[in-house]
């Protein structure tokens, strides 16, 4: 019997990209070239990079966390009933913000629906829900407000 290679063992498992950012790690999971989940952690996660897509994602995330404008043109999984809103959120440029109300008005929906879609986002940073703020307040963030503020500061956003 032939011994399995590393590629044989890991090719049917989701790929994992782990990038260090200060005291945190940003971990992304890919399946067949599609980003299916991303999260912040205080602990590193073993990487499993097999495809060119995962390799490119790692480069773009490293660029982003080094205060450089990334190209996050990656296919992602959108939760049911959230795709239209999250696609709009992806259009908010690096260093920019938009309010829940502005997105709601543009898509003819409610600010609450925008908030619900942002809470359902499984791929923060790549779908930059941290760039959505309230009118006169920071708004929420599934990773916590401290991380939201840190991401906005990384991008040079002033919330004065």
Buried (B, 14 or more C-beta within 10 A) or exposed (E): EEEEEEEEEBEEEBBBBBBEBEEBBBBBBBEEEBBBBBBBEEEEBEBBBBEEBBEBBBBBBBBBBEEEEBEBEBEBBBBEEBBEBBBBBBEBEBEEBBBBEBBBEEBEBEBEBBBBBBEBBBBBBBBBBBBBBEEEEBBBBBBEEEBBBBBBEBBEBEEE
